[in-house]
Amino acid sequence: QLKVSPTIYMAGQITGSEGYTEALASGHYAALQMLNAPSLPENTAIRSMVRYLITSEPKYFQPMNFNFGLLPPVMNPESKIKGAPSGKRFRNVQRSERALKDMREWIEQNPHFGIGASTSGPMNSLKNPLSAPDSVLTPTELAS
């Protein structure tokens, strides 16, 4: 019932995602939705995880962590050429590179929602919504 309710947002383990990173990502996604941000690219980990959570058949649903199998496949005609790189690891690197490229384009097209967003626009009450808070310790501070 909640899947069809556009005004209710959920994040974390209640969504069926598992793991700290996935819980944080689902919260990030919910926040972007509440701000009416344009949809994240289809090829990104967050969007792929959300797609799995929303479209999975309830009867067979299993909570899970992100995995590369959730990302759309990479079509690589070069892998058919003898001696060209291939294999699961190569495909996963390609999926990662494609996601990074798509996310960079998304950030460029949506500067109010991207990393280093200005303090004007839809998120003007937030200092810098997608950057680390001032209270985060640096690795050198942690060592001392």
Secondary structure as GFF3:
##gff-version 3
##sequence-region A 1 144
A	DSSP	three_ten_helix	2	4	.	.	.	ID=ss1
A	DSSP	three_ten_helix	12	15	.	.	.	ID=ss2
A	DSSP	alpha_helix	20	34	.	.	.	ID=ss3
A	DSSP	alpha_helix	45	55	.	.	.	ID=ss4
A	DSSP	three_ten_helix	58	60	.	.	.	ID=ss5
A	DSSP	three_ten_helix	68	70	.	.	.	ID=ss6
A	DSSP	three_ten_helix	77	80	.	.	.	ID=ss7
A	DSSP	alpha_helix	88	109	.	.	.	ID=ss8
A	DSSP	alpha_helix	139	143	.	.	.	ID=ss9
###
